Amino acid sequence: MNDDISDGHAGISLMDKKIAIERRWQRILDDTTPYVPQRWIGTGVLLLLFMARILYAQGWYIVCYALGIYLLNMFLAFLTPKFDPSIELDTQENEVEEGPGLPTKADEEFKPFIRRLPEFKFWYSATKATVIAVFCSFFSIFDIPVFWPILLVYFCILFAITMRRQIKHMIKYKYIPFDLGKKNYGPGSSRDR
């Protein structure tokens, strides 16, 4: 009977410790949120260390390729709007076929660019993936022999085709996923006066 009680207390204390660690980790993540350039510099340094490891060890090309494909997928989600304009246009065309609807062109409301994948989640996922790739590069089971130039050429072709399609999509639907050239209404601007 005492064993049941002690097992219950051990389970509760382990859960309490797990929750405390998760809260501490979340606090660290919350504290790093405003430091965007520093976070990305850290991830870039981690990526450079991983690449140096791959070049020095002359192996784990499949791990490097998988990381590259994953980061490309994440980057595309980062560039893509949450609400895809092509899908919205298809929906509007279907509504026109069904009957009259509300006007959408003349008095259309302002829709800010909302990313499918927010910057913080992109950074966090990229950093976790890079740490996992570094970890995998220390085990020979992940060092699958491949002819790396083929992987490199295939990745470059895939990157070029994918980015060309994404840029065409951005031009067609007139959205810019970056803050370049957009007005900033900060302190000292004409809006405050």
Backbone as JSON Lines, residues from 0, in Angstrom:
{"i":0,"aa":"M","n":[0.82,-1.18,0.0],"ca":[0.0,0.0,0.0],"c":[0.87,1.26,0.0]}
{"i":1,"aa":"N","n":[1.94,1.23,0.76],"ca":[2.86,2.36,0.77],"c":[3.53,2.54,-0.58]}
{"i":2,"aa":"D","n":[3.74,1.41,-1.31],"ca":[4.35,1.51,-2.64],"c":[3.46,2.3,-3.59]}
{"i":3,"aa":"D","n":[2.13,2.06,-3.51],"ca":[1.19,2.78,-4.37],"c":[1.23,4.28,-4.09]}
{"i":4,"aa":"I","n":[1.32,4.65,-2.84],"ca":[1.35,6.06,-2.47],"c":[2.65,6.69,-2.93]}
{"i":5,"aa":"S","n":[3.78,6.0,-2.74],"ca":[5.07,6.57,-3.15],"c":[5.16,6.66,-4.67]}
{"i":6,"aa":"D","n":[4.58,5.68,-5.41],"ca":[4.57,5.76,-6.87],"c":[3.74,6.95,-7.33]}
{"i":7,"aa":"G","n":[2.64,7.21,-6.66],"ca":[1.79,8.35,-7.0],"c":[2.51,9.67,-6.78]}
{"i":8,"aa":"H","n":[3.25,9.78,-5.68],"ca":[4.0,11.01,-5.39],"c":[5.15,11.18,-6.36]}
{"i":9,"aa":"A","n":[5.8,10.08,-6.76],"ca":[6.9,10.16,-7.72],"c":[6.37,10.61,-9.08]}
{"i":10,"aa":"G","n":[5.21,10.1,-9.45],"ca":[4.59,10.5,-10.72],"c":[4.21,11.96,-10.72]}
{"i":11,"aa":"I","n":[3.68,12.42,-9.61],"ca":[3.29,13.83,-9.51],"c":[4.53,14.73,-9.53]}
{"i":12,"aa":"S","n":[5.56,14.34,-8.82],"ca":[6.76,15.18,-8.79],"c":[7.45,15.19,-10.16]}
{"i":13,"aa":"L","n":[7.43,14.07,-10.87],"ca":[8.0,14.05,-12.22],"c":[7.2,14.95,-13.16]}
{"i":14,"aa":"M","n":[5.88,14.91,-13.03],"ca":[5.04,15.78,-13.86],"c":[5.27,17.25,-13.5]}
{"i":15,"aa":"D","n":[5.43,17.54,-12.22],"ca":[5.7,18.91,-11.79],"c":[7.04,19.39,-12.36]}
{"i":16,"aa":"K","n":[8.05,18.52,-12.33],"ca":[9.35,18.88,-12.87],"c":[9.27,19.1,-14.38]}
{"i":17,"aa":"K","n":[8.53,18.24,-15.05],"ca":[8.37,18.37,-16.5],"c":[7.68,19.69,-16.83]}
{"i":18,"aa":"I","n":[6.63,20.02,-16.11],"ca":[5.9,21.27,-16.33],"c":[6.81,22.47,-16.03]}
{"i":19,"aa":"A","n":[7.6,22.37,-14.97],"ca":[8.52,23.47,-14.62],"c":[9.57,23.67,-15.72]}
{"i":20,"aa":"I","n":[10.09,22.58,-16.26],"ca":[11.08,22.69,-17.34],"c":[10.44,23.28,-18.59]}
{"i":21,"aa":"E","n":[9.21,22.84,-18.92],"ca":[8.52,23.39,-20.08],"c":[8.25,24.87,-19.92]}
{"i":22,"aa":"R","n":[7.87,25.3,-18.72],"ca":[7.63,26.72,-18.47],"c":[8.92,27.52,-18.58]}
{"i":23,"aa":"R","n":[10.0,26.97,-18.05],"ca":[11.29,27.65,-18.13],"c":[11.73,27.8,-19.59]}
{"i":24,"aa":"W","n":[11.56,26.74,-20.38],"ca":[11.92,26.78,-21.79],"c":[11.05,27.8,-22.54]}
{"i":25,"aa":"Q","n":[9.77,27.83,-22.24],"ca":[8.87,28.79,-22.87],"c":[9.25,30.21,-22.48]}
{"i":26,"aa":"R","n":[9.67,30.4,-21.26],"ca":[10.12,31.73,-20.81],"c":[11.35,32.18,-21.58]}
{"i":27,"aa":"I","n":[12.28,31.25,-21.81],"ca":[13.49,31.57,-22.59],"c":[13.09,31.96,-24.02]}
{"i":28,"aa":"L","n":[12.18,31.18,-24.62],"ca":[11.71,31.51,-25.97],"c":[11.01,32.86,-26.01]}
{"i":29,"aa":"D","n":[10.19,33.13,-25.02],"ca":[9.5,34.42,-24.96],"c":[10.49,35.58,-24.81]}
{"i":30,"aa":"D","n":[11.54,35.36,-24.04],"ca":[12.53,36.42,-23.85],"c":[13.34,36.68,-25.12]}
{"i":31,"aa":"T","n":[13.51,35.68,-25.97],"ca":[14.29,35.86,-27.21],"c":[13.46,36.41,-28.36]}
{"i":32,"aa":"T","n":[12.16,36.48,-28.22],"ca":[11.29,36.9,-29.32],"c":[11.66,38.26,-29.91]}
{"i":33,"aa":"P","n":[11.93,39.3,-29.14],"ca":[12.21,40.6,-29.78],"c":[13.57,40.7,-30.46]}
{"i":34,"aa":"Y","n":[14.46,39.76,-30.25],"ca":[15.81,39.83,-30.79],"c":[15.92,39.07,-32.11]}
{"i":35,"aa":"V","n":[15.22,39.56,-33.12],"ca":[15.13,38.86,-34.41],"c":[16.5,38.71,-35.07]}
{"i":36,"aa":"P","n":[17.29,39.77,-35.27],"ca":[18.59,39.58,-35.95],"c":[19.52,38.64,-35.19]}
{"i":37,"aa":"Q","n":[19.54,38.77,-33.87],"ca":[20.43,37.92,-33.08],"c":[20.03,36.45,-33.18]}
{"i":38,"aa":"R","n":[18.73,36.19,-33.18],"ca":[18.26,34.79,-33.31],"c":[18.71,34.21,-34.64]}
{"i":39,"aa":"W","n":[18.51,34.98,-35.72],"ca":[18.86,34.47,-37.04],"c":[20.37,34.35,-37.22]}
{"i":40,"aa":"I","n":[21.14,35.24,-36.61],"ca":[22.6,35.11,-36.66],"c":[23.02,33.82,-35.96]}
{"i":41,"aa":"G","n":[22.42,33.54,-34.82],"ca":[22.73,32.29,-34.11],"c":[22.39,31.06,-34.95]}
{"i":42,"aa":"T","n":[21.24,31.09,-35.61],"ca":[20.86,29.96,-36.47],"c":[21.8,29.86,-37.66]}
{"i":43,"aa":"G","n":[22.2,31.01,-38.22],"ca":[23.15,31.0,-39.33],"c":[24.5,30.42,-38.92]}
{"i":44,"aa":"V","n":[24.96,30.79,-37.74],"ca":[26.23,30.23,-37.23],"c":[26.09,28.72,-37.04]}
{"i":45,"aa":"L","n":[24.97,28.29,-36.51],"ca":[24.73,26.86,-36.34],"c":[24.73,26.13,-37.69]}
{"i":46,"aa":"L","n":[24.1,26.75,-38.69],"ca":[24.09,26.16,-40.03],"c":[25.51,26.1,-40.62]}
{"i":47,"aa":"L","n":[26.29,27.17,-40.41],"ca":[27.67,27.16,-40.9],"c":[28.5,26.08,-40.21]}
{"i":48,"aa":"L","n":[28.3,25.91,-38.91],"ca":[29.02,24.83,-38.2],"c":[28.62,23.46,-38.74]}
{"i":49,"aa":"F","n":[27.33,23.3,-39.04],"ca":[26.87,22.03,-39.61],"c":[27.5,21.8,-40.98]}
{"i":50,"aa":"M","n":[27.53,22.84,-41.82],"ca":[28.13,22.69,-43.14],"c":[29.63,22.39,-43.03]}
{"i":51,"aa":"A","n":[30.31,23.05,-42.08],"ca":[31.74,22.77,-41.87],"c":[31.93,21.32,-41.43]}
{"i":52,"aa":"R","n":[31.04,20.82,-40.59],"ca":[31.1,19.42,-40.16],"c":[30.93,18.49,-41.34]}
{"i":53,"aa":"I","n":[29.98,18.79,-42.22],"ca":[29.72,17.94,-43.39],"c":[30.93,17.96,-44.32]}
{"i":54,"aa":"L","n":[31.48,19.14,-44.57],"ca":[32.63,19.24,-45.47],"c":[33.88,18.58,-44.87]}
{"i":55,"aa":"Y","n":[34.08,18.75,-43.59],"ca":[35.25,18.16,-42.94],"c":[35.14,16.63,-42.88]}
{"i":56,"aa":"A","n":[33.97,16.12,-42.56],"ca":[33.79,14.67,-42.4],"c":[33.59,13.97,-43.74]}
{"i":57,"aa":"Q","n":[33.27,14.73,-44.79],"ca":[33.01,14.16,-46.12],"c":[31.96,13.05,-46.05]}
{"i":58,"aa":"G","n":[30.85,13.37,-45.42],"ca":[29.77,12.4,-45.31],"c":[28.47,13.06,-44.88]}
{"i":59,"aa":"W","n":[27.49,12.24,-44.62],"ca":[26.17,12.68,-44.16],"c":[25.5,13.65,-45.15]}
{"i":60,"aa":"Y","n":[25.71,13.38,-46.44],"ca":[25.13,14.24,-47.47],"c":[23.61,14.11,-47.51]}
{"i":61,"aa":"I","n":[23.11,12.94,-47.19],"ca":[21.66,12.74,-47.2],"c":[21.01,13.56,-46.08]}
{"i":62,"aa":"V","n":[21.68,13.67,-44.93],"ca":[21.18,14.48,-43.83],"c":[21.17,15.95,-44.25]}
{"i":63,"aa":"C","n":[22.23,16.37,-44.89],"ca":[22.33,17.75,-45.37],"c":[21.24,18.04,-46.41]}
{"i":64,"aa":"Y","n":[21.01,17.1,-47.31],"ca":[19.98,17.26,-48.34],"c":[18.59,17.34,-47.7]}
{"i":65,"aa":"A","n":[18.33,16.46,-46.73],"ca":[17.03,16.48,-46.05],"c":[16.82,17.81,-45.32]}
{"i":66,"aa":"L","n":[17.88,18.31,-44.68],"ca":[17.78,19.61,-44.01],"c":[17.5,20.72,-45.02]}
{"i":67,"aa":"G","n":[18.17,20.68,-46.16],"ca":[17.95,21.68,-47.19],"c":[16.52,21.67,-47.72]}
{"i":68,"aa":"I","n":[15.98,20.49,-47.98],"ca":[14.6,20.37,-48.46],"c":[13.62,20.87,-47.4]}
{"i":69,"aa":"Y","n":[13.87,20.52,-46.15],"ca":[12.99,20.97,-45.06],"c":[13.02,22.5,-44.94]}
{"i":70,"aa":"L","n":[14.23,23.08,-44.98],"ca":[14.34,24.53,-44.87],"c":[13.7,25.23,-46.06]}
{"i":71,"aa":"L","n":[13.81,24.65,-47.26],"ca":[13.15,25.21,-48.43],"c":[11.64,25.19,-48.26]}
{"i":72,"aa":"N","n":[11.11,24.09,-47.77],"ca":[9.68,23.98,-47.52],"c":[9.22,25.02,-46.49]}
{"i":73,"aa":"M","n":[9.98,25.19,-45.44],"ca":[9.64,26.18,-44.42],"c":[9.71,27.6,-44.98]}
{"i":74,"aa":"F","n":[10.71,27.86,-45.81],"ca":[10.86,29.19,-46.41],"c":[9.68,29.51,-47.32]}
{"i":75,"aa":"L","n":[9.22,28.52,-48.06],"ca":[8.04,28.74,-48.92],"c":[6.8,29.03,-48.09]}
{"i":76,"aa":"A","n":[6.64,28.32,-46.99],"ca":[5.5,28.59,-46.11],"c":[5.62,29.99,-45.5]}
{"i":77,"aa":"F","n":[6.84,30.44,-45.26],"ca":[7.08,31.78,-44.73],"c":[6.72,32.85,-45.75]}
{"i":78,"aa":"L","n":[6.99,32.59,-47.04],"ca":[6.7,33.56,-48.09],"c":[5.24,33.57,-48.52]}
{"i":79,"aa":"T","n":[4.52,32.5,-48.25],"ca":[3.16,32.36,-48.74],"c":[2.17,33.01,-47.78]}
{"i":80,"aa":"P","n":[1.18,33.71,-48.32],"ca":[0.17,34.29,-47.42],"c":[-0.72,33.22,-46.81]}
{"i":81,"aa":"K","n":[-1.23,33.52,-45.63],"ca":[-2.09,32.57,-44.92],"c":[-3.36,32.3,-45.73]}
{"i":82,"aa":"F","n":[-3.89,33.36,-46.32],"ca":[-5.08,33.23,-47.14],"c":[-4.65,33.4,-48.59]}
{"i":83,"aa":"D","n":[-4.55,32.31,-49.32],"ca":[-4.04,32.31,-50.68],"c":[-5.01,33.04,-51.62]}
{"i":84,"aa":"P","n":[-4.55,34.09,-52.33],"ca":[-5.44,34.84,-53.21],"c":[-6.0,34.0,-54.35]}
{"i":85,"aa":"S","n":[-5.25,33.02,-54.83],"ca":[-5.75,32.2,-55.93],"c":[-6.96,31.37,-55.48]}
{"i":86,"aa":"I","n":[-6.94,30.89,-54.26],"ca":[-8.07,30.13,-53.73],"c":[-9.25,31.06,-53.5]}
{"i":87,"aa":"E","n":[-8.98,32.28,-53.01],"ca":[-10.07,33.24,-52.79],"c":[-10.73,33.63,-54.1]}
{"i":88,"aa":"L","n":[-9.92,33.78,-55.17],"ca":[-10.5,34.12,-56.47],"c":[-11.38,33.0,-57.0]}
{"i":89,"aa":"D","n":[-10.93,31.76,-56.8],"ca":[-11.75,30.62,-57.22],"c":[-13.06,30.59,-56.45]}
{"i":90,"aa":"T","n":[-13.0,30.9,-55.17],"ca":[-14.21,30.93,-54.34],"c":[-15.15,32.03,-54.81]}
{"i":91,"aa":"Q","n":[-14.6,33.19,-55.14],"ca":[-15.42,34.3,-55.62],"c":[-16.08,33.95,-56.95]}
{"i":92,"aa":"E","n":[-15.35,33.27,-57.84],"ca":[-15.93,32.87,-59.12],"c":[-17.08,31.9,-58.91]}
{"i":93,"aa":"N","n":[-16.94,30.99,-57.97],"ca":[-18.02,30.04,-57.67],"c":[-19.23,30.76,-57.1]}
{"i":94,"aa":"E","n":[-18.98,31.79,-56.25],"ca":[-20.09,32.54,-55.67],"c":[-20.83,33.34,-56.74]}
{"i":95,"aa":"V","n":[-20.1,33.85,-57.75],"ca":[-20.73,34.6,-58.83],"c":[-21.65,33.67,-59.62]}
{"i":96,"aa":"E","n":[-21.23,32.44,-59.82],"ca":[-22.05,31.48,-60.54],"c":[-23.3,31.13,-59.75]}
{"i":97,"aa":"E","n":[-23.21,31.16,-58.43],"ca":[-24.35,30.79,-57.59],"c":[-25.38,31.91,-57.48]}
{"i":98,"aa":"G","n":[-24.97,33.13,-57.67],"ca":[-25.9,34.24,-57.57],"c":[-25.19,35.5,-57.13]}
{"i":99,"aa":"P","n":[-25.97,36.59,-56.96],"ca":[-25.33,37.85,-56.59],"c":[-24.76,37.8,-55.18]}
{"i":100,"aa":"G","n":[-23.69,38.56,-54.98],"ca":[-23.05,38.62,-53.68],"c":[-22.71,40.05,-53.34]}
{"i":101,"aa":"L","n":[-22.0,40.24,-52.27],"ca":[-21.59,41.57,-51.85],"c":[-20.5,42.09,-52.77]}
{"i":102,"aa":"P","n":[-20.42,43.4,-52.99],"ca":[-19.35,43.94,-53.84],"c":[-17.99,43.73,-53.17]}
{"i":103,"aa":"T","n":[-17.01,43.37,-53.99],"ca":[-15.69,43.09,-53.44],"c":[-14.59,43.98,-54.0]}
{"i":104,"aa":"K","n":[-14.77,44.58,-55.16],"ca":[-13.68,45.31,-55.78],"c":[-13.61,46.77,-55.36]}
{"i":105,"aa":"A","n":[-14.71,47.51,-55.44],"ca":[-14.66,48.95,-55.23],"c":[-14.34,49.33,-53.79]}
{"i":106,"aa":"D","n":[-15.02,48.76,-52.85],"ca":[-14.84,49.13,-51.45],"c":[-14.22,47.99,-50.64]}
{"i":107,"aa":"E","n":[-13.28,47.33,-51.25],"ca":[-12.67,46.19,-50.57],"c":[-11.85,46.67,-49.38]}
{"i":108,"aa":"E","n":[-11.97,45.99,-48.26],"ca":[-11.27,46.39,-47.05],"c":[-9.8,46.02,-47.14]}
{"i":109,"aa":"F","n":[-8.97,46.71,-46.35],"ca":[-7.54,46.46,-46.33],"c":[-7.25,45.12,-45.67]}
{"i":110,"aa":"K","n":[-6.45,44.3,-46.36],"ca":[-6.06,43.01,-45.81],"c":[-4.54,43.0,-45.68]}
{"i":111,"aa":"P","n":[-4.03,43.03,-44.46],"ca":[-2.57,43.0,-44.31],"c":[-2.02,41.62,-44.68]}
{"i":112,"aa":"F","n":[-0.74,41.6,-45.0],"ca":[-0.1,40.34,-45.35],"c":[0.12,39.52,-44.09]}
{"i":113,"aa":"I","n":[-0.55,38.4,-44.02],"ca":[-0.39,37.48,-42.89],"c":[0.27,36.22,-43.43]}
{"i":114,"aa":"R","n":[1.38,35.85,-42.85],"ca":[2.13,34.69,-43.34],"c":[1.46,33.39,-42.91]}
{"i":115,"aa":"R","n":[1.64,32.38,-43.76],"ca":[1.18,31.04,-43.39],"c":[2.03,30.52,-42.24]}
{"i":116,"aa":"L","n":[3.32,30.85,-42.26],"ca":[4.23,30.45,-41.19],"c":[4.87,31.71,-40.61]}
{"i":117,"aa":"P","n":[4.53,32.09,-39.39],"ca":[5.12,33.29,-38.8],"c":[6.63,33.19,-38.66]}
{"i":118,"aa":"E","n":[7.29,34.34,-38.57],"ca":[8.75,34.39,-38.52],"c":[9.3,33.61,-37.34]}
{"i":119,"aa":"F","n":[8.71,33.76,-36.16],"ca":[9.25,33.08,-34.99],"c":[9.16,31.56,-35.14]}
{"i":120,"aa":"K","n":[8.04,31.07,-35.64],"ca":[7.91,29.62,-35.83],"c":[8.87,29.12,-36.9]}
{"i":121,"aa":"F","n":[9.09,29.95,-37.93],"ca":[10.07,29.59,-38.96],"c":[11.46,29.48,-38.35]}
{"i":122,"aa":"W","n":[11.84,30.48,-37.55],"ca":[13.15,30.45,-36.92],"c":[13.28,29.24,-35.98]}
{"i":123,"aa":"Y","n":[12.27,29.03,-35.16],"ca":[12.32,27.95,-34.19],"c":[12.41,26.59,-34.87]}
{"i":124,"aa":"S","n":[11.61,26.38,-35.91],"ca":[11.64,25.11,-36.64],"c":[12.96,24.92,-37.36]}
{"i":125,"aa":"A","n":[13.49,25.99,-37.96],"ca":[14.77,25.9,-38.66],"c":[15.9,25.58,-37.68]}
{"i":126,"aa":"T","n":[15.86,26.19,-36.52],"ca":[16.9,25.94,-35.52],"c":[16.81,24.51,-34.98]}
{"i":127,"aa":"K","n":[15.58,24.06,-34.68],"ca":[15.42,22.68,-34.21],"c":[15.89,21.69,-35.27]}
{"i":128,"aa":"A","n":[15.54,21.93,-36.53],"ca":[15.95,21.01,-37.6],"c":[17.46,20.99,-37.75]}
{"i":129,"aa":"T","n":[18.1,22.14,-37.61],"ca":[19.55,22.19,-37.72],"c":[20.21,21.46,-36.56]}
{"i":130,"aa":"V","n":[19.69,21.62,-35.36],"ca":[20.23,20.9,-34.2],"c":[20.07,19.39,-34.4]}
{"i":131,"aa":"I","n":[18.93,18.97,-34.91],"ca":[18.71,17.54,-35.17],"c":[19.67,17.04,-36.23]}
{"i":132,"aa":"A","n":[19.91,17.85,-37.28],"ca":[20.85,17.45,-38.33],"c":[22.27,17.34,-37.79]}
{"i":133,"aa":"V","n":[22.67,18.28,-36.93],"ca":[23.99,18.19,-36.31],"c":[24.08,16.93,-35.47]}
{"i":134,"aa":"F","n":[23.05,16.64,-34.7],"ca":[23.01,15.43,-33.88],"c":[23.13,14.17,-34.75]}
{"i":135,"aa":"C","n":[22.39,14.14,-35.85],"ca":[22.43,12.97,-36.74],"c":[23.79,12.78,-37.4]}
{"i":136,"aa":"S","n":[24.53,13.89,-37.56],"ca":[25.83,13.78,-38.23],"c":[26.9,13.13,-37.35]}
{"i":137,"aa":"F","n":[26.57,12.8,-36.13],"ca":[27.52,12.12,-35.25],"c":[27.31,10.6,-35.21]}
{"i":138,"aa":"F","n":[26.34,10.09,-35.98],"ca":[26.06,8.66,-36.0],"c":[26.23,8.12,-37.4]}
{"i":139,"aa":"S","n":[27.02,7.06,-37.52],"ca":[27.34,6.51,-38.84],"c":[26.13,5.87,-39.53]}
{"i":140,"aa":"I","n":[25.09,5.56,-38.77],"ca":[23.9,4.96,-39.38],"c":[23.24,5.94,-40.37]}
{"i":141,"aa":"F","n":[23.42,7.24,-40.15],"ca":[22.84,8.25,-41.04],"c":[23.78,8.64,-42.18]}
{"i":142,"aa":"D","n":[24.97,8.06,-42.19],"ca":[25.93,8.36,-43.27],"c":[25.71,7.38,-44.42]}
{"i":143,"aa":"I","n":[24.66,7.61,-45.17],"ca":[24.3,6.75,-46.29],"c":[25.13,7.17,-47.5]}
{"i":144,"aa":"P","n":[25.82,6.23,-48.14],"ca":[26.67,6.61,-49.28],"c":[25.82,7.03,-50.49]}
{"i":145,"aa":"V","n":[26.02,8.25,-50.93],"ca":[25.34,8.79,-52.11],"c":[26.36,9.6,-52.9]}
{"i":146,"aa":"F","n":[26.05,9.81,-54.17],"ca":[26.88,10.67,-55.0],"c":[26.37,12.09,-54.8]}
{"i":147,"aa":"W","n":[27.07,12.86,-53.96],"ca":[26.58,14.16,-53.53],"c":[26.38,15.18,-54.64]}
{"i":148,"aa":"P","n":[27.17,15.18,-55.73],"ca":[26.9,16.2,-56.77],"c":[25.49,16.1,-57.37]}
{"i":149,"aa":"I","n":[24.97,14.89,-57.47],"ca":[23.61,14.73,-57.99],"c":[22.6,15.37,-57.04]}
{"i":150,"aa":"L","n":[22.78,15.14,-55.74],"ca":[21.89,15.76,-54.76],"c":[21.97,17.28,-54.81]}
{"i":151,"aa":"L","n":[23.18,17.8,-54.97],"ca":[23.36,19.25,-55.02],"c":[22.69,19.84,-56.26]}
{"i":152,"aa":"V","n":[22.89,19.23,-57.41],"ca":[22.27,19.72,-58.65],"c":[20.75,19.61,-58.54]}
{"i":153,"aa":"Y","n":[20.26,18.5,-58.03],"ca":[18.82,18.34,-57.9],"c":[18.23,19.39,-56.96]}
{"i":154,"aa":"F","n":[18.92,19.66,-55.85],"ca":[18.43,20.67,-54.92],"c":[18.43,22.05,-55.56]}
{"i":155,"aa":"C","n":[19.47,22.39,-56.3],"ca":[19.54,23.7,-56.96],"c":[18.43,23.84,-58.0]}
{"i":156,"aa":"I","n":[18.17,22.81,-58.77],"ca":[17.08,22.85,-59.75],"c":[15.74,22.99,-59.05]}
{"i":157,"aa":"L","n":[15.54,22.21,-58.01],"ca":[14.3,22.29,-57.24],"c":[14.1,23.67,-56.64]}
{"i":158,"aa":"F","n":[15.17,24.24,-56.1],"ca":[15.1,25.58,-55.53],"c":[14.74,26.61,-56.6]}
{"i":159,"aa":"A","n":[15.39,26.55,-57.75],"ca":[15.14,27.52,-58.83],"c":[13.7,27.42,-59.33]}
{"i":160,"aa":"I","n":[13.23,26.22,-59.57],"ca":[11.86,26.05,-60.08],"c":[10.83,26.51,-59.05]}
{"i":161,"aa":"T","n":[11.03,26.13,-57.82],"ca":[10.09,26.49,-56.76],"c":[10.04,28.0,-56.54]}
{"i":162,"aa":"M","n":[11.21,28.64,-56.49],"ca":[11.24,30.08,-56.26],"c":[10.68,30.84,-57.46]}
{"i":163,"aa":"R","n":[10.92,30.36,-58.66],"ca":[10.35,31.01,-59.85],"c":[8.83,30.97,-59.78]}
{"i":164,"aa":"R","n":[8.28,29.82,-59.41],"ca":[6.84,29.69,-59.28],"c":[6.29,30.61,-58.18]}
{"i":165,"aa":"Q","n":[7.01,30.7,-57.07],"ca":[6.57,31.55,-55.96],"c":[6.62,33.02,-56.35]}
{"i":166,"aa":"I","n":[7.67,33.43,-57.06],"ca":[7.79,34.83,-57.48],"c":[6.71,35.18,-58.49]}
{"i":167,"aa":"K","n":[6.41,34.27,-59.4],"ca":[5.31,34.5,-60.35],"c":[3.98,34.66,-59.6]}
{"i":168,"aa":"H","n":[3.77,33.85,-58.59],"ca":[2.55,33.93,-57.78],"c":[2.48,35.29,-57.08]}
{"i":169,"aa":"M","n":[3.61,35.76,-56.54],"ca":[3.65,37.04,-55.85],"c":[3.37,38.18,-56.81]}
{"i":170,"aa":"I","n":[3.89,38.1,-58.03],"ca":[3.66,39.15,-59.02],"c":[2.21,39.11,-59.49]}
{"i":171,"aa":"K","n":[1.69,37.93,-59.74],"ca":[0.32,37.8,-60.25],"c":[-0.7,38.36,-59.26]}
{"i":172,"aa":"Y","n":[-0.53,38.08,-57.98],"ca":[-1.51,38.51,-56.98],"c":[-1.08,39.74,-56.2]}
{"i":173,"aa":"K","n":[0.02,40.35,-56.62],"ca":[0.48,41.65,-56.12],"c":[0.61,41.7,-54.6]}
{"i":174,"aa":"Y","n":[1.4,40.81,-54.07],"ca":[1.7,40.9,-52.64],"c":[3.2,40.81,-52.44]}
{"i":175,"aa":"I","n":[3.66,41.5,-51.41],"ca":[5.07,41.51,-51.07],"c":[5.2,40.96,-49.65]}
{"i":176,"aa":"P","n":[5.91,39.85,-49.49],"ca":[5.98,39.25,-48.15],"c":[6.96,39.92,-47.21]}
{"i":177,"aa":"F","n":[7.63,40.98,-47.65],"ca":[8.61,41.65,-46.8],"c":[8.18,43.08,-46.55]}
{"i":178,"aa":"D","n":[8.79,43.74,-45.59],"ca":[8.45,45.12,-45.23],"c":[9.27,46.14,-46.01]}
{"i":179,"aa":"L","n":[9.82,45.76,-47.14],"ca":[10.64,46.68,-47.93],"c":[9.76,47.72,-48.6]}
{"i":180,"aa":"G","n":[10.05,48.98,-48.38],"ca":[9.34,50.05,-49.05],"c":[7.97,50.35,-48.5]}
{"i":181,"aa":"K","n":[7.57,49.71,-47.43],"ca":[6.26,50.0,-46.84],"c":[6.4,51.14,-45.84]}
{"i":182,"aa":"K","n":[5.34,51.93,-45.7],"ca":[5.38,53.04,-44.77],"c":[5.47,52.55,-43.34]}
{"i":183,"aa":"N","n":[6.26,53.27,-42.56],"ca":[6.42,52.94,-41.15],"c":[5.88,54.11,-40.34]}
{"i":184,"aa":"Y","n":[4.89,53.88,-39.53],"ca":[4.28,54.93,-38.73],"c":[4.82,54.88,-37.3]}
{"i":185,"aa":"G","n":[6.09,55.09,-37.17],"ca":[6.72,55.08,-35.86],"c":[6.78,56.48,-35.28]}
{"i":186,"aa":"P","n":[7.47,56.65,-34.17],"ca":[7.59,57.97,-33.55],"c":[8.29,58.94,-34.5]}
{"i":187,"aa":"G","n":[7.78,60.17,-34.56],"ca":[8.38,61.19,-35.4],"c":[7.87,61.19,-36.83]}
{"i":188,"aa":"S","n":[6.94,60.31,-37.17],"ca":[6.4,60.31,-38.53],"c":[5.26,61.3,-38.64]}
{"i":189,"aa":"S","n":[4.75,61.49,-39.84],"ca":[3.7,62.48,-40.08],"c":[2.39,62.1,-39.4]}
{"i":190,"aa":"R","n":[2.21,60.85,-39.08],"ca":[0.96,60.39,-38.44],"c":[0.85,60.92,-37.0]}
{"i":191,"aa":"D","n":[1.97,61.08,-36.32],"ca":[1.96,61.53,-34.93],"c":[1.64,63.01,-34.81]}
{"i":192,"aa":"R","n":[1.85,63.76,-35.85],"ca":[1.67,65.22,-35.78],"c":[0.26,65.64,-35.79]}
